[in-house]
């Protein structure tokens, strides 16, 4: 593999963002899970979404893999970097959380992931085009799509580019179910479209795949053994990408122009909705039994910048 990494990591910080409004896939996903939850957490920022052991684990694995690509870290160097980063973040931010007792188990699971992940096979035949590449691309007028792509590879023999996204998971994905989840599919469709647009590369020259890094065989039975690595290819036609872009535009319109934030429990939606929501009790002041509570919250609370 030829090392031709293009420096992209700090690009976002130099972009002129004045008077622009951006949306990321995570914000898009949150709104489409429950617009009212988006209002509380993201738009008005009345509550903060708490950090978790899963967040810090995923971040540490991502950073260790980034160091492999950029600095050619050996497997042991990746493992050591992961351990140090994960343990420090947990100590600094979650020492008093009930999940802190699971740190050592997560470290063992992370070490297994970094040991069994065949990075050489994954990158064979490719040149590294960029790592953690920033996207800040025009959607419509002042509205932008914001994102960061974990890894872009280029195959000089085929002329194809490959977008790679690392995903840590508790257990193996049910891929067939994932591939019927429109919101899930939107992430790679957005990345493919906006990255291609940024570099003026045709969509048929861009492939996409998730590399799923599973901690366990079965997260309900953590003593049942470590998980395995899954490679999940995401193939999207131009028509499918356009459907996703239309939903992205509709989401931006609902948030910033129409300012409509109905509750999942009244209008339905995709995903788990209320199942794991901290506000699911109908008497909670931030999500009561009123359909149009969002209009009251918008009046009561000035929007945070």
C-alpha positions as CSV (number, residue, x, y, z in Angstrom):
1,X,0.0,0.0,0.0
2,X,1.4,3.4,-1.0
3,X,1.2,6.1,1.6
4,X,-0.4,9.1,0.0
5,X,-2.5,10.5,2.9
6,X,-4.1,13.8,2.1
7,X,-4.2,16.2,5.1
8,X,-7.9,16.7,5.9
9,X,-8.2,16.5,9.6
10,X,-8.1,20.2,10.4
11,X,-9.9,21.3,7.3
12,X,-13.2,22.0,9.1
13,X,-11.7,24.5,11.4
14,X,-10.6,26.7,8.5
15,X,-14.0,26.8,6.8
16,X,-15.9,30.1,6.9
17,X,-19.1,29.1,8.8
18,X,-20.4,32.6,9.3
19,X,-24.2,32.8,8.9
20,X,-24.4,29.1,8.0
21,X,-26.6,26.6,9.6
22,X,-25.5,23.0,9.5
23,X,-27.0,19.6,10.1
24,X,-25.1,16.3,10.7
25,X,-26.3,12.8,10.3
26,X,-26.6,12.3,14.0
27,X,-28.9,15.4,14.2
28,X,-30.9,14.2,11.3
29,X,-31.3,10.8,12.9
30,X,-32.3,12.3,16.3
31,X,-35.0,14.4,14.6
32,X,-36.4,11.5,12.7
33,X,-36.4,9.3,15.8
34,X,-38.4,12.0,17.7
35,X,-38.7,15.6,16.7
36,X,-39.6,16.7,20.2
37,X,-36.5,15.0,21.6
38,X,-34.5,16.9,19.1
39,X,-36.1,20.1,20.3
40,X,-35.2,19.4,23.9
41,X,-31.6,18.2,23.4
42,X,-30.4,19.9,20.2
43,X,-32.5,22.9,19.2
44,X,-33.3,24.5,22.6
45,X,-30.6,22.6,24.5
46,X,-32.7,22.3,27.6
47,X,-31.0,19.0,28.5
48,X,-27.7,17.5,27.7
49,X,-27.4,14.0,26.4
50,X,-25.2,12.2,28.9
51,X,-22.0,10.5,27.9
52,X,-21.7,6.8,28.2
53,X,-19.1,4.0,28.5
54,X,-20.1,3.0,24.9
55,X,-19.2,6.5,23.6
56,X,-15.8,6.6,25.2
57,X,-15.1,3.0,24.1
58,X,-16.0,3.8,20.5
59,X,-14.0,7.0,20.5
60,X,-10.9,5.2,21.9
61,X,-11.1,2.4,19.3
62,X,-11.5,5.0,16.5
63,X,-8.5,7.0,17.7
64,X,-6.3,3.9,17.9
65,X,-7.2,2.9,14.3
66,X,-6.6,6.4,13.2
67,X,-3.1,6.2,14.7
68,X,-2.6,3.0,12.7
69,X,-3.4,4.6,9.4
70,X,-1.6,7.8,10.0
71,X,1.4,6.7,12.1
72,X,1.7,3.0,11.2
73,X,1.1,1.9,14.8
74,X,1.7,-1.8,15.4
75,X,-1.1,-3.9,16.9
76,X,0.5,-3.6,20.4
77,X,0.8,0.2,20.0
78,X,-2.8,0.4,19.0
79,X,-3.9,-1.7,22.0
80,X,-1.8,0.4,24.4
81,X,-3.1,3.7,22.9
82,X,-6.7,2.4,23.2
83,X,-6.3,1.3,26.8
84,X,-4.7,4.6,27.9
85,X,-7.2,6.8,26.1
86,X,-10.3,4.8,27.2
87,X,-9.2,4.5,30.8
88,X,-8.3,8.2,31.1
89,X,-11.7,9.3,29.6
90,X,-13.6,7.1,31.9
91,X,-11.6,8.3,34.9
92,X,-12.1,11.9,33.9
93,X,-15.7,11.8,33.1
94,X,-17.5,8.7,34.5
95,X,-15.7,7.6,37.6
96,X,-18.9,7.9,39.6
97,X,-21.1,6.2,37.0
98,X,-22.4,2.7,37.7
99,X,-20.8,1.4,34.4
100,X,-17.3,2.3,35.6
101,X,-17.1,-1.2,37.1
102,X,-17.2,-2.6,33.6
103,X,-14.0,-0.7,32.4
104,X,-11.7,-3.8,32.6
105,X,-14.2,-5.9,30.7
106,X,-14.5,-3.3,28.0
107,X,-10.7,-3.1,27.8
108,X,-10.4,-6.8,27.2
109,X,-13.1,-6.6,24.5
110,X,-11.3,-3.7,22.8
111,X,-8.0,-5.5,22.9
112,X,-9.6,-8.5,21.2
113,X,-11.1,-6.2,18.5
114,X,-7.8,-4.6,17.7
115,X,-6.0,-8.0,17.7
116,X,-8.4,-9.7,15.3
117,X,-9.1,-6.8,12.9
118,X,-7.1,-7.6,9.8
119,X,-6.2,-4.0,8.8
120,X,-3.6,-5.2,6.3
121,X,-6.2,-7.2,4.4
122,X,-8.7,-4.4,4.5
123,X,-6.3,-1.9,3.0
124,X,-4.6,-4.3,0.6
125,X,-4.5,-2.8,-2.9
126,X,-5.5,0.7,-1.7
127,X,-3.8,4.0,-1.1
128,X,-5.0,6.1,1.8
129,X,-6.7,9.2,0.4
130,X,-7.7,10.8,3.7
131,X,-8.4,10.1,7.4
132,X,-11.1,11.8,9.4
133,X,-12.0,14.0,6.5
134,X,-14.3,16.9,7.2
135,X,-17.5,17.6,5.1
136,X,-19.1,21.0,5.2
137,X,-21.1,21.0,1.9
138,X,-24.0,23.1,0.7
139,X,-27.4,21.6,1.0
140,X,-29.5,24.7,0.1
141,X,-28.5,28.4,0.4
142,X,-27.2,28.9,4.0
143,X,-27.8,25.3,5.0
144,X,-24.9,22.9,5.1
145,X,-24.3,19.2,5.7
146,X,-21.6,18.6,8.3
147,X,-19.8,15.3,8.8
148,X,-16.5,13.5,9.3
149,X,-15.6,10.4,7.4
150,X,-13.3,7.9,9.2
151,X,-11.3,6.7,6.2
152,X,-11.2,7.2,2.4
153,X,-9.2,4.7,0.3
154,X,-8.3,4.8,-3.4
155,X,-7.7,1.8,-5.6
156,X,-5.2,2.9,-8.4
157,X,-6.0,-0.2,-10.5
158,X,-9.8,0.2,-10.6
159,X,-10.0,4.0,-10.1
160,X,-12.5,3.3,-7.3
161,X,-12.7,5.2,-4.0
162,X,-13.9,3.5,-0.8
163,X,-15.6,5.2,2.1
164,X,-15.0,3.3,5.3
165,X,-16.8,3.9,8.6
166,X,-15.7,2.1,11.8
167,X,-18.7,1.1,14.0
168,X,-18.3,-0.4,17.4
169,X,-21.2,-2.5,18.6
170,X,-22.2,-4.6,21.5
171,X,-22.9,-7.6,19.3
172,X,-23.2,-8.6,15.7
173,X,-25.5,-6.5,13.5
174,X,-28.6,-8.1,12.0
175,X,-27.6,-7.0,8.6
176,X,-30.8,-7.8,6.8
177,X,-32.7,-5.7,9.2
178,X,-30.2,-2.8,9.0
179,X,-30.5,-2.8,5.2
180,X,-34.3,-2.1,5.5
181,X,-33.8,0.8,7.9
182,X,-34.0,3.9,5.7
183,X,-32.6,6.3,8.4
184,X,-29.6,4.0,8.9
185,X,-28.9,3.8,5.2
186,X,-29.0,7.6,5.0
187,X,-25.6,8.1,6.7
188,X,-23.6,6.4,3.9
189,X,-25.8,7.9,1.2
190,X,-25.1,11.4,2.6
191,X,-21.4,10.6,2.9
192,X,-21.2,9.3,-0.7
193,X,-23.1,12.2,-2.2
194,X,-21.5,15.1,-0.4
195,X,-17.9,13.6,-0.5
196,X,-18.3,13.0,-4.3
197,X,-19.7,16.5,-4.7
198,X,-16.8,18.0,-2.8
199,X,-14.2,16.3,-5.0
200,X,-16.2,16.2,-8.2
201,X,-16.1,12.4,-8.3
202,X,-19.0,10.5,-9.9
203,X,-21.1,8.4,-7.6
204,X,-20.4,5.3,-9.5
205,X,-16.7,5.6,-8.6
206,X,-17.4,5.5,-4.9
207,X,-18.1,2.4,-2.8
208,X,-19.1,2.4,0.9
209,X,-18.7,-0.1,3.7
210,X,-19.0,-0.3,7.4
211,X,-16.5,-2.3,9.4
212,X,-18.5,-3.4,12.5
213,X,-16.3,-4.1,15.5
214,X,-18.3,-6.3,17.9
215,X,-17.4,-6.5,21.6
216,X,-19.3,-9.7,22.3
217,X,-21.1,-12.7,20.7
218,X,-24.2,-11.9,22.7
219,X,-24.3,-8.7,24.9
220,X,-27.0,-10.3,27.1
221,X,-24.6,-13.1,27.9
222,X,-21.3,-11.3,28.3
223,X,-19.5,-14.4,29.5
224,X,-20.3,-16.1,26.2
225,X,-17.1,-14.9,24.4
226,X,-15.8,-12.0,22.3
227,X,-17.5,-10.8,19.1
228,X,-16.1,-10.8,15.6
229,X,-15.6,-8.3,12.8
230,X,-18.3,-7.8,10.2
231,X,-17.8,-6.1,6.8
232,X,-21.1,-4.6,5.6
233,X,-21.2,-3.1,2.1
234,X,-23.7,-0.4,1.4
235,X,-24.8,-0.1,-2.2
236,X,-27.0,2.9,-3.1
237,X,-28.4,4.0,-6.4
238,X,-28.7,7.6,-7.4
239,X,-32.5,7.4,-7.0
240,X,-32.1,6.1,-3.5
241,X,-29.6,8.8,-2.6
242,X,-32.0,11.4,-3.9
243,X,-34.8,10.1,-1.7
244,X,-32.5,10.4,1.3
245,X,-31.5,13.9,0.3
246,X,-35.1,14.9,0.0
247,X,-35.7,13.7,3.5
248,X,-32.7,15.6,4.7
249,X,-34.0,18.8,3.1
250,X,-37.5,18.2,4.7
251,X,-35.9,17.7,8.1
252,X,-34.0,21.0,7.8
253,X,-37.2,22.7,6.7
254,X,-39.1,21.3,9.7
255,X,-36.4,22.4,12.1
256,X,-35.5,25.8,10.9
257,X,-38.4,27.1,8.8
258,X,-41.6,25.5,9.9
259,X,-40.3,24.9,13.5
260,X,-42.4,21.8,14.0
261,X,-41.3,19.3,16.7
262,X,-44.1,16.9,17.3
263,X,-43.7,13.9,19.6
264,X,-43.0,10.4,18.4
265,X,-45.7,9.0,20.6
266,X,-48.3,11.0,18.7
267,X,-47.1,10.8,15.1
268,X,-45.1,7.6,15.0
269,X,-41.7,7.3,13.4
270,X,-38.7,5.1,12.9
271,X,-36.6,3.5,15.6
272,X,-37.4,2.9,19.2
273,X,-39.1,6.2,19.8
274,X,-40.2,6.4,23.5
275,X,-38.9,3.0,24.6
276,X,-35.6,4.3,26.1
277,X,-36.5,7.9,26.5
278,X,-35.9,9.6,29.9
279,X,-39.0,11.7,29.3
280,X,-41.5,8.9,28.5
281,X,-43.6,9.5,31.6
282,X,-46.5,11.7,30.4
283,X,-46.2,14.0,33.4
284,X,-42.6,15.0,32.7
285,X,-42.4,18.8,32.3
286,X,-40.3,18.4,29.1
287,X,-42.6,15.9,27.5
288,X,-46.1,15.8,28.8
289,X,-49.3,14.5,27.2
290,X,-49.9,17.6,25.0
291,X,-49.3,17.1,21.3
292,X,-48.3,20.7,20.7
293,X,-46.1,21.2,23.7
294,X,-43.3,22.2,21.4
295,X,-45.1,25.5,20.6
296,X,-45.1,26.3,24.3
297,X,-41.4,25.4,24.8
298,X,-40.5,27.6,21.8
299,X,-42.3,30.5,23.4
300,X,-40.9,29.9,26.9
301,X,-37.2,29.4,26.0
302,X,-35.1,31.5,23.7
303,X,-33.1,29.4,21.2
304,X,-29.5,28.7,22.3
305,X,-26.8,29.8,19.9
